[in-house]
């Protein structure tokens, strides 16, 4: 199957000359609006900065007591519900594990005008090219402080409802945001408050609501085996006697000492967590949809790690059988199977829905055509460099809200979305891949930049991303500590020197 990003049609609608022309219209009269931003992670912080730069009055709602979102490490887990299936569980709003390091070079990760560079002379910082998660949080804290964003944030304030103001003028939609601030001492929430805004920018992240693999189960009675085909999300797996958990609740390898662990998922997190667990576990068996040939096989360089095809079934005697015919008696099944987009506070009368992990309909992954520009989403795309892409999306949203940049009509935006969905379907891609931009993130970013009047993505950043991806595939064990393309690092630092003010380097 050819990649839809470069196939016969234009899967993104980025080259449509009519839409490009319409989007490029620049207005000379700017409007300052009252805008709510939901979340103070990386996307929320850069959205707040761009909104304020554009002249908007901005309030950022953050449920925790600090900025950083998913980059805040919390050793606590949802021990009462390790799979994260119960919506009323005590949710931990971060998925970091202790030993996590970035899988991209720091220079490529930073915002376009605020480089993620080493801090010379500060031995408290992690100056590795692929730093640990604490260094990323430090970078975001520096960003928030240098741009004086803290004053915009209401910490420990949870948003319970976002919806259109009833009986509002159809041509001037306003939004109600209902929130409550946590009481001192953590003794529950205070009184709920309703506030009205001209716009709401949703930046609540997508690493909290686990996605769980479906595993058929078998029950042995005497010498006869019966397949269990329940309709619940884990068909029959509840008969399997071992422990299940999602990577959202993985922190450290020590609890898996001398255990046999099956890890479902071969994404970056699945591979990294598997290697982390292998330091303590007796055996680690990695199962994935894409592993269909040459399996089972031992992972090179490891005595206790194996690759398998996807799980065929789980049994009440503890066995886990893979589609390649092999089996193990396992203690733990760890789901490294991603996350679901989740907006429990958002009420749009089903204008915007999450369908098989597709958030839509959204024009260019940001604006719902029927609710634009008052409602927007930042940071939905995945398999991207998230910080600079969120920055460009934020610039676009801020410019549209001020009237500096015009959107196409509702009908034209909806037609663009529908054409995009048809391209996905024709390419055989499921809905859950709607926001996967692995093949066209830079083309998309350059399109956003053009709408905002910004320069395109830097060549060195693109090449650094491709080089890192290649090294990750060819040297998965060592790529973080063996960077060789020094010319790209030199180009990045020359760019920082020439294009970025000294005050923010």
N, C-alpha and C positions, 0 to 999 in steps of 0.2 A: 504494500500500500504506500503510495507516495504521500509525502507530508502535505497536509492541507495548507500549511503556511506558504508553500511554494508551488502548490498544485495549479489546476486549471483556473479556479476561481479565486477571488480575493476574500479569504475567510474573515478578514477583519474589517473590510470596508475602508481600509486606510487609503486606498488609491482612487476612491470615487471623486472625480474632479468637481462635481456639483457640491458635494458635502465639504470638500476641502476649501472650495471658494467661499461657501457660506460661513464656515467656521472661522475663516480668516478675517471676516469683517470686524473692524475695531471701532468701538464707539468713543466719541470724545467726551461724553458726559458720564461721570462715574457716580455710582450710588453706594453709600455706606450702609451696610445691613447689620442687624443683630444676628449672630450665628452661634449655634451650639455645636460643640465638638464632643463626641462620645468616645472617651478613652484617651489616656496620656501615654500611650506607647510611642514607638517611633513614628507611626503614621499620624497619630493625633498631635504630636509635637510639631512636626513639619507642617501639618495642616494649619495649626494655630499660628505659626510664624507667617505663612503665606497669606492667610486671611488678614492678619494685622498689617502686614506690609501693604496689602491692597486697600487698607483703610476701613476694614470691617471691625465692629465691636464683637469681641470673641470671648466666649466662656467655655472652658474645657471641664467636663465632668469626669472624674476619676474615682473609681470605687475603692482603691487601695490608698495607702498613705504615702506613696512615692510614685515617681514617673518610671517608665521603662517597659511596662506591659509584660510581654512574654520573656523579656530579658532580665527579669527579676527572679533570682533563684530562691525557692522556698523548699526546705528539706521535708516539709510535711507533705503527706499524700492523702488521697481519699481512701483511707484504709477500710472504711465501711462498704465501699463500692469500687473495687479496683478496676472494674471494667468501665465505670462511668456511665451506667445505663439509667440510673434513677435520677430523673430531673430535679427531685427535691433533695438530693444529696448535698452535703456540705462541700461546695465546689472550691477546689484550689485553682486559682486563675494563672497558673504557669505550668509549663511542661519541661522545664530545663532539668537535665541531670547534672550531677556534680562535676563530672569530667568533660563536659561538652566544650568543644572548640569550634570555631567557625570553619565552614568548608569553602570559604572564599578568602583571598588575600585582603587584608584590612584596607589597603589603598583603593581597591575596587568597590568596597562596601559603602563608603561614606557618602553623605549628601554632596551634591554637586559643588557647592560653594563652602563646604565645611569639611575639610579632609580628615580622614581617620588615620592619623599619623602617630608615630611613637612619641612618647613624652620623655625626652632626654632629661636625665638628672633626677627622675622620680622613680626610685626603686620599689615603690608600691604599685607601679603599673606593670601590666603584662605587655612587653614590647615585641612579642613574637609576631611574625607575619600572619599567622593564623592563631589569633589569641583565644583565650578562654572567654566564657560568657560574661565574667565580671568586667573585663575590659570593655566589652560592648556597652554594658550598662554605664560604665564610667564615661564613655564617649557621649552617650545620650544625655547624661547629667551635665557634662560640659556644654553641650549644645543648648540645653534648656537654660542654663545659667548665663551663657554668653549672650543669648538673644532675649534674656529677661522674660522667659515664658512662664516661670513659676507663678508670677502674679496673676496669670490668666486662669490658673487651675484651681478647681474646688476639690480638694482631696477628701477621701472617705465619704464620697457622695455618690450614691448609686442611683442610676436612672431606671425607673420602673415602667415608664410609658413614653413613647414618642408617637404622636399622631397629628393629623390635620385638625386645625381649630374648626369646630363645628360652626356652620352658618357663616363661614368666612366668605368674603368676596371671591368668586371663582377665579378672577384674573389676578388676585393678589394673595395667594395661598400663604397662610401662616401656620406655624407648628407649635403644638403644646408639648413641653417637656416636663414630665413629673419626676421629681427626684426627692430623695431624703438623705440627710447627712447623718452619719453614724454618731451616736451619742458618746460623750466622753466615757472612757473606761470600757468601751465596747459593749455597753448594755443595750443592744438592739439599735433600731433606727429611730431617728427623730421624726417629726411630723412631715408628711409629704407636702411638697410645694409645687404648684403648677406655674410655669413661666412660658411666655409666648416669644417665639423667635421667627425671624424671616427665613432662616435656613437651618438645616441640621446636617452635619457631616458625620457619617458613621465610621468610626475608626476603632472598633472594639476587638479587632484581631480575629483569628480563626484557629486558635490552638488550645481550645478549652473543651469542646464537645467531641468526644472520641468517636471514630468510625470503627465498627467491629466487623471482622470477617465472619461469614457464614460457614459453619462447619457441620456437615451431616454427622449424625451419631448412630452408633450401633449398640444394642443391648443384648448381652449373652444370657440365655436362660438354659441351663443344662448344657446340651451340646448344640443347641440351635441358636442362631444369631438373627436378630430382627433389626431391620433398619428403622430408625426413628425419624419421622418426617413431620415434626411439629412446625407450626407456622411462625414461631417466635424467631427472633433475630439470630439465635444460635440454635439451630434445629438439632435437638437431641444432645447437644454438647453438655447440657446440665447433668447428664448421666455419667459423664467422664469424671473420675474422682479427683483429678489434680486441681491446681490453682490456675485461674486465668486472670490476666490483668492487661491493661493497655499501657503503652509506653508513656502516656500522660502521667502515670503514677510510678515511673521508674526514676530512681535517684542515684543509687549506689549499687555495686555488684555484690557486696558482702552477704545480703540475705539469700543469695543463690548458691552459697558455698556447697560444693559437692552434689549439686542437683543437675538433673537433665532438663534442659530448657529448649523448647521449640519456639523460635521467633518467626512470626508471620510478617513478611514484608522485606523487600530488598531495596527500599529507598535509602537515601543518605542516612536517615535516622536509624533505620533498621540495621544497616551495616555497622554503623558506629556503636550502637548499643550492643549488638552481638559481640563485637570485639571487647567492649567494656565488661560485659558479663563473663566472657570466657576467662578473664583473669581469676574468677572465683569458682565458676561452675565446673562440674564434672564433664559435661558435654553440652554443646550448643548446636542445634540443628536449625538452619535457616530455610524457610519455605517461601516460595514466591511464584506468582503466576508466570513470570517471564522465564523461569528456570525449567525448561522442558527437554533439553538435550544434554547428554553427558552427566546426568545426575542419577543416583547420588554420588557425590565426590567430596573428598576432603578439601577444605579451603587451604590453598598453598600458604605455608608458613605457620600453620597452626595444627597442633596435634589433637585438639578437642573440638574442632569446628567442621561441620559438614553442610553442603548445599543440597537441597532437595527441590523437587517440584512441589506444587501446592498440596495441601492436606486433602486427602480423599475422605477420611472419616476418623472419628474418635470413638473409643470404646470404653465400656464401663469397667474393663479390667486394666485400664491405664494406658493401653496402646494407642499410639497415633500413627495412622497409616497414610503414606504419601502416594500421590498419583504415579510416582515412578516405581511403585511396588515395595519400597522399603518401609520399615516401621521401627519405632522406638517406643519404649515405655518411659513416659515423660512425667516429670513432676510439675512443670509449669508450661503454659502456653502464653506467650507474650505477644500481644497484637501491636505491631508497629505499622498500622494500617491507616494512618492519617486522621484527619479531623473533618467535622462537618461545620459548614457555615451556620451560625446560630445568632439570631437577633430576637431574643425573647421579649424585649421591650418595645419592638416596632409594630405598629398597627397601621396598615395601609389598605384595609378592606380587600386584601388579596391582590392588590395591584402589583406589589413586589412579593414574590414567594421564593422559597428554596425548594427546588425540585431535583431530587437525585444529586444534590450538592451543586446545582446551578442556581446562582442568584440572578433573578431576572423578572422581567426583561430589563436589561441595562444597556444604555448606549455607551459603547466603548468601555464597558465594565465599570462605569461610574454613575451615570445619570439614568434613573427610570424615566422614560419619555413622558409619561402622563403626570409625573410629579416634579419634573425638572423646572427650574434649577434648585428648588427649595430643599430637595433631598438628594444626597449624594453619598457614595461609598468610596473610601480610600483604602488601598492595600489588599484588594481581593486577589489579584493575580498571584500565581505560584510558579515555582521553577524560574525565578527571576532574581535580580539583585534588588531587594525590596526597598532600601532607603532612597536611592535616587529616583526610582520609579514612582514611589509615593510622593516624592517632592514635586515631580512634574504633574502628577494628577492633582495635587493640591494647588499648584499655580493655576491650572486650568479651572478648577472649581472656583477659586477666589476671583479670577478674571471674569468668569461667567456671572457670578453673583453681583459683581460691581457694574456689569453692563459693558465692560471693556471688550469682552469677547462674546459673540453671539452664537447661539446654538441653532441648528436646523429646526424646522417645525416638528411638532409631535409626530405627524404622519411620516415625515422623512426619517426621523430617528427610529421609529418603530419598524419601518421598512428595512433600515440598515440592520437592526437586530435580527429580524426574521431571516434576512439573507445570510447573516452569519450563522444562525442555527441550521439553516439548510445546508450550508457548506460543511458544518460539523457532521451532520447526518450522512451526507454523501460520502464523506471520508471514512465513515464507519466509526467515528469517535463517540463514545458515550457522553451523556450529559455531564457526568462528573469531571470531564476534561475541559469544560467550557472556559475556565479561568486559567488553564495551563498554558503558559506563554513560552515554553522552553524553546520553540522554534522562531519566535518573532518578538521577543521582548524589546530588542533594540529598535526594530522598525516601529513598534508601537510607541516607544519612548520618543523617537524622533518625530513621530506624528504629533504627539502631545506638545513637544517643544516648539514645533512650527505653529501650533495654535496659539501658544503663549508668547511668541516672538523671541524664543530662546535659541541658543545654539544647540545643535544635535549632540547626542552622546559622544563623549570623547573616544577617539580611536583607541587610545591606550587602554581604556576601561574595557572596551569590547574585547580586545585581544587578550587582556589579562584574564577575563572571564573564560574565554575559549581555552586558553592555556591551562588554567586551573581545572577545568572540566576534563581536559585530556589527561592531565597528570593524575587526577582522581581515579580515572578508569584504569590507567596503566600501572600506577603505583599506589593502590588504595591504602597500603600500610604506612607509607612514608611520605606521601605527597605534601603533607603539612610542614614538614621539616626539611624539604629538599627543593626549594625554589631555585630555578636556574635561569629564568628569563629576566636577568637583571636589567636589560635594556628597557623593559616595560616599566620597571620601578623608577629608572632614571627619567623616563618620559613623564611619568605621573608627577614626580617631584618638580620637574621643570614646569609642568602645567600649574601646579600649586603655586610655584614662585611667581609666575607671570600673571595668572588670572585671578588669584584670590588675595584679598587684602590681608596684610600682615596681622591685623587684629583678630582674624578668625582662623589663622593657620594653626 
